[in-house]
Amino acid sequence: VTSILDPVVSGATSYPLGGFRLSCATDRDEGGVVFLAGARVVLMDLTFHDRRAWLGDQARAQLDELLQLEPQWDGHRAKVISIEAVRGAVESLFRIADEVSLAPQFFPLPDGGVQYEWHVGGESVEVEVDGSGVAYALATDRDGNTLVEGPLDSAVFNRQVGSLVRRMSLRAMSRSWPLLPAH
Amino acid sequence: VLVTSLPEFSNPPVTEVALGVQFRPVPQLRAIELATLREQWRAELPVAQEQPPLPPISEGQAVGTPPVLFRVGPPLLSRLWFLSEDGSRLVQIQLDRLIVNWRQADGGGIYPRYPAIRAMFADRASDLAGFIAERGFDALEITQVEVNYINSIPLPEDRLGHLEDLLRGLSLNADHHLAPPEQARVAMVFPVPDLGRPPVRLYVEAAPASRPDGQSAVHFSLSVRGAPSGGKIDDALEFMDGAHDHIVRSFDKMTVETMHTVWGKQ
């Protein structure tokens, strides 16, 4: 029965919940289990078998550093980054990111929250996650006009923000392809 | 033996099709060499990405034979993806694979039908074979072919344990004292005796999934994999045609008529 239930390793790029695992898997192939070490530990079982596993790695590396910040890291009254904020950041990131998304940059917020951002060609998507884990997105065009704004708590809005991130990522990647012959 | 008349659906729930071949590794097929091919495809497939390589696989003699083989020889450096702007058309290449995918783009996108995807595969395979021949690399010798159809069928979250809503003849233990189940997953493997060189198999799976917009759905996949009758591109295409035939007939036979109405069966 196990062999029947082992999904086919195929060239398709979409998978059911749980994805598939290769029998010759390495740590990398096991998917994107996000493990945040540092002063505290957050375990989030996010199993992906496409490029989002890479995105998970990128997020983990940055959030791990933020989790190690001491209180008053800004020289004033900043709190340590909360576990709730990290969870909120990772969960919201994977609600809007897909397999073509570039990794955003993460920044700490004084209230114990986290902000992550994409900036491409003057356009921006910024997601602020407060200390309690609530995520709020703001996207602006190159003139600073607001494209979308609001909490990342509905499928429709998540999709809107996700489309912008996808578009920006595609644009950035199409410019930076490393195999372009020199002209 | 192929039938000439297949069931047709005007609005099938298919969200991804992947037509792929595995061939004897061409060690020279490295990313740096592929830059020329990329230039040739750039107008249609402007976006490029690197992905981890797929492992070599071969359909085993028995179900349960480990499908993953260990490779002796040069390492697989990476798998390259060439994508259309909206991500709906994808060509994947690595030292021993060529896969062409159609994927439903964000916000929908009409399934272009098998002949169009087949033509896309044939064109890319021909480009690759020509590219290899021009450079005097080892000729393309195809060893495995696979055809994957992925259907994403929206279902309310509280019906994910009711696969009988989709699959014909399914009785999921209705008198179980904890019934109904919260979620259900069904997998089947069929031998395909009339295609390529044995063993060839059809894998069918229905499993809970989540669509990109967060909506709950059943991921219903049908995949045929095995060795073609010969190592040429035409042999692979012949295998794909037969595999497609089996997949369409299986989809029709395995799903309920109420859903056929939704999908516009003609």
Interface residues (C-beta under 8 A of the other chain):
Chain A: T2 S3 I4 L5 P7 V8 V9 S10 G11 A12 T13 S14 Y15 P16 L17 G18 L22 S23 C24 R28 D29 D50 R51 R95 D98 V100 A155 V156 N158 R159 G162 S163 R166 L170 M173 S174 W177 L179 L180 P181
Chain B: T15 E16 A18 G20 A31 I32 L34 A35 R38 E39 P46 V47 A48 Q49 Q51 P52 L54 P55 I57 V63 G64 P66 P67 V68 F70 L83 E85 G87 L90 Q92 R97 I99 N101 R103 D106 G107 E146 N148 I150 S152 R185 A187 M188 V189 Y203 E205 A207 P208 A209 S210 P212 D213 G214 Q215 H219 S221 S223 R225
